[in-house]
Structures are given as C-alpha cells and as structure tokens.
C-alpha cells in the first residue's frame, strides 16, 4: 500500500487522488466538529476520542507499520505539542460559542494562513486564478459566519471570546496542516507516520477530560460518552489521515483550501441533524464556498 501511494507522488493520478482525499476529509471533518459540539461537554468528547485514538493506533504502530526513523522523534514531539494547543483552543471555543459561528471562523482562518505557510515552507505558489478562488471561498465562509452571528446565535454574552478563540484555533489549523505535511513527507512510509502520530495524539487529553468529568456535579454516563468517542476516533482516523496523505501527494495549500468545503457539509449537518434553519442566503453562501474550491482546483 505504501509503495503504491509513494509511486503516485508528482503524477496526475496522485493529484486526482489528493483531490478525492481532501474532499473526503472535508466531509468527515464536519462530522468530527459536530460530534464535539453535540450532546456532551466538548472537553469530555475530545478526551473520549483520544482514548480510542490511542487504543486503535497503538497495535498498528507497535506491530504493523515500520518503526520510525530516528529523525522522526522530534518531529512527532512538535506535532503533538501543536495538536494539544489546537484541541484545547477548539474545545474552549465550542464551550463559549455556537457551533454554527465558531466552526466557519475556524475553517475560514485556517486555509489562508495554510497557503501562506505552504509558500514559506514548501515554496508553493498559487496562480492568480487560484487566489481568486481563495477569495471566493473565504467570502462564503466568513459570510456564513456573519449570517449565523446575526440570525442564529443565542449565547451572545460569551460571543467575543468565542470569536477570538475561533481565530486562534484557525491559526493552529494552518500550523498543524503545514507541520503535519512536513512530517509525513519526512518519513519513508506515510502510514508509519500516521499510526505513530495517532498513538501519541491519543495520549494527550484523556487525563484532563477525566479530571473534568470527575469534578462535575452532574456527571454524564460514561458508556454513551465512550461510544461517541469511538465514533469520533474512527472519523478522526479517516479525516486527518486523508488530509495528511493528500498533502504528501499534492500541494499543501490546495489540500488545505479544498478541505474547507467542510463548512458546506457542516451547514448541512446543522440543518439535517441539529435542526437548524437553512434559507436561501445560506445556500448562496455555501455555493460560494463550493465555487471557490472548484476555482482553486481548476486554476492550478
């Protein structure tokens, strides 16, 4: 599997596969975000997800994939540190603000800085047409956030801090996107990077989540929480794994932009699952997001 994937790097087939992987990641990431803003406290959900990330990834890392090269250990340390900060900011943002406002701001901030990071780290450049697509996509994303802010928000007292946390989370999204792309390109076997990354990733927040759960006056039942965590871990494997593989096969900036069509999927989830209203204005803004992603892909 690894040899086949590596053979596609720099080819037209690899570019097409990266496109599919980025869109799959977008859809799954919207589900992942909704899981954290759903029934349980976001900190508890994230902790339950990480428990399963560790339990599922550890056997693969220890007994299936090749052992990482020696130069990968500091890279893993950096990746885990970045993701810990990202997860803490995201959980706090979801605690303070509405999902329909926080999620678009996070996803809108991320790709812009990811494109800049890809230029600085990987010397990637966008054509004028692709930059037009970025502008169109970001217009749709932030337009959706503003619309939700005006018409859908109920927790306005904590909204300013939620928006600040959302922007900071978006910056961390850009940072981990470019850093993880660097990491998965630095090893011979991409699946080795994924397995060890997820095992280390799963060690980070379970203790914090457990302490938070233990100190709650009205503790939620553990079994449904762990059940949601298992679903979230499987989604995380597929979502983050897909985008990491996409950044190895093709340009980091393009993959980062395409993934942000997740906002469209998030709005659909909000409508179908969370019973939120989707009117013609939101549909038009979602169309802008999709159009921007198409322009970025075709403009390359």
Helices and strands as residue ranges (DSSP letters): H 2-7, H 12-36, H 42-63, H 72-96, H 99-122, H 128-151, G 156-158, H 159-185, H 190-201, H 206-214, H 222-249, H 252-259, H 262-272, H 280-298
